[in-house]
Amino acid sequence: MDQPTATSKGPKIEEAAPAEEELSSSRALLLSLHFASRCDIATLRKLIVAYPAVFRRDVVLEVILRFVPESTAVGIYAGLVKEVVREGGLLSDGGEGGKVDGGFVKDVNEASAKKTLEGVGFPGGIVRELVGEFGDDDGMLTEWGLGILGVVERLVFTAVEGTRGGLIGIEEFENLDGREGVSLILDRMVRDGDVSDGMRVLADYIRYKRGGKKFWGCVYEWMSRQEFGVLWRVVNEWDGPVEDGEGYFTMLMGRCYSSGGLSSGGDIVEWMLDVVYKIAGSVGVELNHVGSQEVEEFVERYLNSTGAGGGHEWDMGELVVHTAPSLKLLEQLIASVRMFRVFPLGLTVKEVMRMRFWGSKGDQLGLLKRGLGGNGGGKGRNENWYKEVRSTCEYLRGTSGVFGRLEAGEVEVEVLRDMLAAGKFMAVTTTYVTPKGKPSLPPEVVEKAVIHTVGDFYDNATNGNKMRGGMKNASNALAILFPNHSKSVPLRRLSKLIEATHALSEYSLTLTPGVPLKPVQIRLFPDPVELISRVLQSNPKAYLQLNSLVKIAQDLVYGVSKPHHDEEETEGGEMTKEEIAAVKRRVVGMCVEAALAEDDFETAFSYVVNKLVPGYQNLRAFSPTTPTTAFTGNNTDTAWQAALQAGRYRSPTMLAESMEGVATAKGIEQVTKRMEVLSQALVICPGEAVMDVLRTWKNCEDELERLLELEVQEERQHAGKLGEWVGSTIDMSKRATGGGGLLKAPMSLLGAASSAGGRMVKGLGSTAFPLRSVSRQSHDEGSQRGSGEFERGGGGWTVGEDGERVRKRDVISGMVTSGLASGLGWMLGAKTEDMN
């Protein structure tokens, strides 16, 4: 009776149970599996809202976990799952309204629904209910519920949140290897999720698996592979494992040693300090109470135990054991990394540690130079940046010991050099030249650095103008000390070199056609004075600027006479009067040659008479004890050659007149001046060139003779045209006056020659050249024979030994010849007949 009744009731229920009627739990669950398998999420939502008592959170998650097709995009059902998980259930049907179509279970009774559910392996809420029901009686079941079922439930949530990997079933997860299970939990729940929740679930899983330290080692390996930001989140949101605190702290300290200074997600240095402080707080260490001596002793023990080179970051001995000195050392090294931010180096804590432990003095100095050579961390090189640099270096040198092998002065010198190279001259002045307190560096050290920098700026300049580019920097760097704070010889030399280079930039000056001369080429030019010759060749009429060119040459010689890099020079390095005069003579000689090249004999004559020879005479007057050879010239002093060249010079006009056989007053005057120049050349030329100068002088004399004869002939021809009586009158007048006006020019010539002889005697001295005694003897004898005839005979004639009248010019010429032959002849091997 019961079975038919049941049988009769079944069909009656099915026939009388339209979709609008209340469904049993089993039929509602079966219907939900149908909607899930068809991915009808909208209808599934209505069903869940209609039967909240049936569809608890865990049930909904399992329906989705097992029956939504894997090919379905997570985004289709993610909203449903999020709402169920966060709210514990659905509050509305999504606003679509309407009844649920229950046609799928219309012909299914309760028993059939339950059997179907069991057939597809759907535990529904039964598993969770069973765990809750019997967990108190079976601790193993409770651990399974926490370590397996709870993890799977959380993994379902994280999967539909987002995200990593697909869904996983209970049986599949339970069969995973322990290392795989740990990685799955960490990847899906810790890295991007709620750390505290994920680590709690992970601890339940490890406890269920009885993994212990082995599994926690897998956790530490996973942490070591993550960005430090993930590790920092774990440390801040989790108190660490109960089972293996030692390993956890060791891993954290080792991870700090291997980390750099930047992270994509934030400030890794601050994160590392947070980790150190968290460890210190966990083990009860007061870092502020740890002294520097304790840290140094710890470092000494570590170095003695490891030797040179250090260990691997995961085998670092006492460095990663959480003792007070090891934590204090780590704090200092991390702070050093933070201090190094002033330099764009990106150092890790381990790199800083190695520099502190095993870096030599050269290594530490090289690191400092590398840091200063960067771009200043993007801040730019200004006075505030350099203050930060100096403060950083002092911490690295005195506190953390990263620059512990460097002296304070060595650090300051490198900072000073960088300031100078960056052109921060005002900062250099206020910091190192006129500081408010005690100077950081001695004045001589600052000066040496300034000299080095000025030389670098000068050598790297492309133009000699001191108002721009490298020359401007060189001039400004020099002005830090010179002339207000120091007038040392090296600084004066640099000042002269810069001034001379600037002055040369106003001229056209090249060594290679079309390529301007660079300052470094000027400094390295083997003969600085020779540059003046290049200027004269490239710049017409430049010889007229004699004083300017002389100053440039003297400044160049003084400026490049000694090296400027790392030189040690005392006072007294000024040029002597002889050196100054020698430079001037060379430049005057060059200007004489340049003037002659441009057919400006008058300027050349003026330079020889007024500049060249007086320079020798003045020098002799200042230094009477100097040997004669210093004033008469030598093989390297060729100024006398300019005077000789001027004596040989014949202008194009004179050459034309000579070819035409014409004599003019201008031509005669030029020959006379040439002879005067040659007489000056006798004073300054070396002994071996005297004969050559005298021969040239003799040639000029012969030329003058011809010109005078031509002039006389022209006058006579002109007079013949006026009549015999005029010519007769002229002849009588000449005889009566001893040549009169027509021979007055030769008289001036003879006077010039006599004057030249006198100057030559005065210049050379009676010992080397006894022309003076010869001249005095001839004069005395002439006076005894009849001075009255000499005076009355007129300015052009005198009486010889045979009683005949002789021209004074011949007398002077003979005096010069015999005097030179007898005076210098003993040294030169000259004979009187050689002069004829």
Residue pairs with C-beta under 8 A, 6 or more apart in sequence:
10 109
13 109
14 106
14 107
14 108
14 109
17 23
17 102
17 106
18 102
18 106
19 99
19 100
19 101
19 102
19 103
19 106
20 99
21 102
23 31
23 51
23 102
23 105
24 110
24 113
25 51
25 53
25 54
26 110
26 113
26 114
26 117
27 102
27 105
27 108
27 110
27 113
28 47
28 51
28 54
28 55
29 54
29 59
29 63
29 113
29 117
29 122
29 124
30 104
30 105
30 108
30 113
30 116
30 117
31 47
31 100
31 102
31 104
31 105
32 44
32 47
32 48
32 55
32 63
33 63
33 67
33 117
33 120
33 122
34 104
34 105
35 41
35 43
35 44
35 47
36 44
36 63
36 64
36 67
36 68
37 67
37 68
37 69
39 68
39 69
39 72
39 76
39 77
41 76
41 77
41 80
42 94
42 96
43 100
43 101
44 63
44 80
45 80
45 90
45 93
45 94
46 93
46 94
46 96
46 98
46 99
46 100
47 55
47 100
48 55
48 60
48 80
48 84
48 89
48 90
49 90
49 91
49 92
49 93
50 93
50 100
52 89
52 90
55 63
55 84
55 89
55 90
56 89
56 125
57 84
57 85
57 88
57 89
58 125
58 128
58 153
59 124
59 125
60 80
60 81
60 84
61 81
61 84
61 85
61 153
61 156
61 157
62 122
62 123
62 124
62 156
63 122
64 77
64 80
64 81
64 156
64 160
64 167
65 152
65 156
65 167
65 169
66 121
66 122
66 169
67 122
68 77
70 166
70 167
74 159
74 160
74 162
77 160
78 160
78 161
78 162
80 90
81 156
81 157
81 160
82 160
82 161
83 90
83 91
84 90
85 157
105 113
108 116
117 124
127 149
127 170
128 145
128 149
131 141
131 142
131 144
131 145
131 149
132 145
134 141
135 141
135 142
135 145
136 142
143 204
143 207
143 208
144 208
146 204
146 207
146 208
147 204
147 205
147 206
147 207
147 208
147 209
148 170
148 173
148 174
148 205
148 208
149 170
150 201
150 204
151 173
151 181
151 185
151 201
151 204
151 205
152 168
152 169
152 170
152 173
154 189
154 197
154 198
154 201
155 167
155 168
155 173
155 184
155 185
155 188
155 189
156 167
158 164
158 188
158 189
158 193
159 165
159 166
159 167
159 168
159 188
161 193
163 188
163 192
164 187
164 188
164 192
165 184
165 187
165 188
168 184
173 181
173 184
176 184
178 206
178 209
178 211
178 214
178 215
178 218
179 215
179 218
181 205
181 209
182 202
182 205
182 206
182 211
182 215
182 218
182 219
182 222
183 218
183 222
185 198
185 201
185 202
185 205
186 198
186 202
186 219
186 222
189 197
189 198
189 201
189 202
190 198
190 199
190 202
190 230
190 234
191 226
191 230
195 233
195 234
195 237
195 238
196 237
196 238
199 234
199 237
199 238
202 219
203 241
203 242
206 212
206 215
206 216
206 243
209 215
211 218
212 243
212 244
213 243
213 244
213 247
216 241
216 243
216 244
216 247
216 248
217 247
219 241
220 247
220 248
220 251
223 230
223 231
223 234
223 251
223 255
224 251
224 254
224 255
224 258
227 263
227 264
227 265
228 255
228 259
228 263
228 268
228 271
228 272
229 263
229 264
229 265
229 266
229 268
229 271
231 252
231 255
231 271
231 275
232 266
232 271
232 274
232 275
235 252
235 274
235 275
235 278
236 274
236 278
239 282
240 248
240 249
240 282
241 248
245 282
246 322
249 279
249 282
249 283
249 322
250 320
250 321
250 322
252 275
252 279
253 276
253 279
253 319
253 320
253 322
253 326
253 327
253 330
254 313
254 314
254 316
254 320
255 275
256 272
256 275
256 276
256 330
256 334
256 349
257 313
257 316
257 319
257 320
257 330
257 333
257 348
257 349
257 350
257 353
258 313
258 348
258 349
258 350
259 268
259 272
259 348
259 349
260 268
260 346
260 347
260 348
261 268
261 269
261 337
261 338
261 340
261 341
261 346
261 347
261 348
262 268
262 346
263 271
269 334
269 337
269 338
269 341
270 338
272 334
272 337
272 349
273 331
273 334
273 335
276 287
276 327
276 330
276 331
276 334
277 287
279 322
279 327
280 286
280 287
280 322
280 327
283 322
285 322
285 323
285 324
285 327
286 324
287 324
287 327
287 328
287 331
290 324
290 325
290 327
290 328
292 399
294 324
294 325
294 328
295 325
295 328
295 329
295 332
297 325
298 318
298 323
298 325
298 326
298 329
299 329
299 356
299 357
301 318
302 317
302 318
302 319
302 357
303 357
305 317
305 318
306 317
308 358
309 358
310 316
310 353
310 354
310 357
310 358
311 317
313 350
318 326
319 326
319 329
319 330
319 353
320 326
330 349
332 399
332 400
332 401
333 349
333 352
333 353
333 356
333 400
333 402
334 349
335 395
335 400
336 352
336 356
336 395
336 396
336 400
336 402
337 347
337 348
337 349
337 352
339 392
339 395
339 396
339 400
340 347
340 352
340 371
340 392
340 396
341 377
342 371
342 376
342 377
342 379
342 385
342 388
342 389
342 392
343 370
343 371
343 372
343 374
343 376
343 377
344 374
344 375
344 376
344 377
344 378
345 367
345 370
345 371
345 374
352 400
352 402
355 363
355 364
355 367
355 402
356 400
356 401
356 402
356 404
359 367
359 402
359 405
360 405
361 405
361 406
364 402
364 403
364 404
364 405
364 406
365 406
365 410
365 414
367 403
368 393
368 403
368 406
368 411
368 414
369 414
372 389
372 414
372 415
372 418
373 418
376 385
379 385
381 418
381 419
381 422
381 424
382 424
382 427
383 424
383 426
383 427
383 430
386 415
386 418
386 419
386 424
386 427
386 431
389 415
390 411
390 412
390 415
393 403
393 411
393 415
394 408
394 411
396 402
396 403
397 403
397 404
397 406
397 408
397 411
403 411
408 440
409 440
409 441
409 445
412 432
412 440
412 441
413 441
413 445
413 449
416 428
416 431
416 432
416 441
416 446
416 449
417 449
417 452
417 453
419 427
419 428
419 431
420 428
420 449
420 450
420 453
420 477
421 453
421 456
423 473
423 476
425 476
425 477
425 479
425 480
428 450
428 480
429 480
431 440
432 439
432 440
432 441
432 446
433 446
433 480
433 481
433 485
434 485
443 485
443 486
446 481
447 481
447 486
447 488
447 490
447 491
448 566
450 477
450 478
450 480
450 481
450 491
451 490
451 491
451 494
451 564
451 565
451 567
452 564
452 565
452 566
453 477
454 474
454 477
454 478
454 494
454 564
455 474
455 494
455 564
455 565
457 470
457 471
457 473
457 474
457 477
458 470
458 471
458 474
458 494
458 497
458 498
458 501
458 519
458 520
458 523
459 519
459 520
459 523
460 470
460 520
461 469
461 470
461 471
461 473
461 474
461 518
461 519
461 520
462 469
462 470
462 518
463 469
463 470
463 471
463 505
463 516
463 518
463 519
464 471
464 501
464 502
464 504
464 505
464 517
464 518
464 519
464 522
465 471
465 472
465 502
465 505
466 472
466 474
466 475
466 498
466 499
466 501
466 502
470 519
471 498
471 501
471 502
471 519
474 494
474 498
475 498
478 491
478 494
478 495
478 498
481 491
482 491
482 492
482 494
482 495
483 491
483 495
488 569
488 571
489 569
489 570
489 571
489 572
489 573
489 574
490 562
490 564
490 567
490 569
492 558
493 558
493 559
493 560
493 561
493 562
493 564
493 573
494 559
494 564
495 559
496 555
496 556
496 558
496 559
497 523
497 555
497 556
497 558
497 559
497 560
498 559
499 555
500 522
500 551
500 552
500 553
500 555
500 556
500 559
501 519
501 522
503 548
503 551
503 552
503 555
504 517
504 522
504 531
504 535
504 552
507 535
507 538
507 539
507 542
508 535
508 538
508 539
509 516
509 517
509 531
509 534
509 535
509 538
510 516
510 517
510 534
510 538
511 517
511 521
511 534
522 528
522 531
522 556
522 560
523 559
523 560
525 531
525 560
528 553
528 556
528 557
528 559
528 560
529 553
529 556
529 557
529 583
529 586
529 587
531 553
531 556
532 549
532 552
532 553
532 586
532 587
532 590
533 590
535 542
535 549
536 542
536 543
536 549
536 590
536 591
536 593
536 594
537 594
540 598
541 598
542 549
542 594
543 549
543 590
543 591
543 592
543 594
543 595
543 598
543 600
543 603
544 603
546 587
546 588
546 591
546 607
546 611
549 587
549 590
549 591
550 583
550 584
550 587
550 588
553 583
553 584
553 586
553 587
554 575
554 580
554 583
554 584
557 575
557 579
557 583
558 574
558 575
561 573
561 575
562 569
562 573
575 583
577 619
577 622
577 623
578 619
578 623
578 626
578 630
581 615
581 616
581 618
581 619
582 637
584 611
584 615
585 612
585 615
585 616
585 637
585 639
585 684
586 637
586 638
586 639
588 607
588 608
588 611
588 612
588 615
588 639
588 642
589 612
589 638
589 639
589 640
589 641
589 642
589 643
590 642
591 603
591 607
592 604
592 607
592 608
592 612
592 642
592 643
592 645
592 646
593 604
593 642
593 645
595 601
595 603
595 604
595 607
596 604
596 645
596 646
596 649
599 651
599 652
601 646
601 649
601 651
601 670
601 673
604 642
604 646
604 649
605 646
605 673
605 676
605 677
607 642
608 642
608 643
608 646
608 677
608 680
608 681
609 676
609 677
609 680
612 639
612 642
612 643
612 680
612 684
613 643
613 680
613 683
613 684
613 759
616 631
616 632
616 683
616 684
616 763
617 763
619 626
619 630
619 631
620 626
620 631
620 763
623 630
628 764
628 765
628 768
629 686
631 684
631 763
632 683
632 684
632 685
632 686
632 687
632 763
632 764
633 639
633 640
633 684
633 685
633 686
633 689
634 686
635 686
639 684
640 681
640 684
640 685
640 686
640 689
641 685
643 677
643 678
643 680
643 681
643 684
643 685
644 678
644 681
644 685
644 689
644 692
644 693
644 696
646 674
646 677
647 674
647 675
647 677
647 678
647 681
647 693
647 696
647 697
647 700
648 674
648 696
649 674
650 658
651 670
653 666
653 667
654 667
654 670
654 671
657 663
657 664
657 667
661 710
662 710
663 706
663 707
663 708
663 710
663 711
663 714
667 707
668 704
668 707
668 708
668 711
668 745
671 700
671 703
671 704
671 707
672 704
672 745
672 748
672 749
672 752
674 700
675 697
675 700
675 701
675 704
675 749
675 752
675 753
675 756
676 752
676 756
678 693
678 696
678 697
678 700
678 756
679 697
679 752
679 753
679 755
679 756
679 757
679 759
679 760
680 756
680 759
681 693
682 690
682 693
682 694
682 697
682 756
682 759
682 760
682 763
683 759
683 760
683 763
683 764
684 763
685 693
687 824
687 827
687 828
688 828
690 820
690 824
690 828
691 828
691 830
691 834
694 816
694 817
694 820
694 835
697 753
698 813
698 835
701 749
701 753
701 809
701 813
704 746
704 749
708 743
708 745
708 746
711 742
711 745
712 742
715 730
715 742
716 727
716 730
719 726
719 727
719 730
720 727
733 740
734 740
734 742
734 743
737 794
738 793
738 794
738 795
738 796
738 797
739 746
739 747
739 794
739 795
739 796
739 797
743 796
744 795
746 796
746 807
746 809
747 795
747 796
747 808
747 809
749 809
750 796
750 807
750 808
750 809
750 812
753 809
753 812
753 813
753 816
754 812
756 816
757 771
757 775
757 812
757 815
757 816
757 819
758 772
758 775
760 769
760 771
761 769
761 770
761 771
761 772
761 775
761 819
762 772
764 823
764 824
766 772
766 773
768 823
768 824
768 827
769 819
769 820
769 823
769 824
770 819
770 822
770 823
771 815
771 816
771 819
771 820
771 823
774 815
774 818
774 819
774 822
774 823
775 815
775 819
778 811
778 815
782 790
782 798
782 799
783 790
785 799
786 799
789 798
789 799
790 798
790 799
793 799
793 805
795 808
796 807
796 808
796 809
797 805
797 806
797 807
797 808
798 805
798 806
798 807
798 808
798 811
799 805
799 806
800 806
817 832
817 835
817 836
818 832
820 830
820 835
821 830
821 831
821 832
821 834
821 835
824 830
825 831
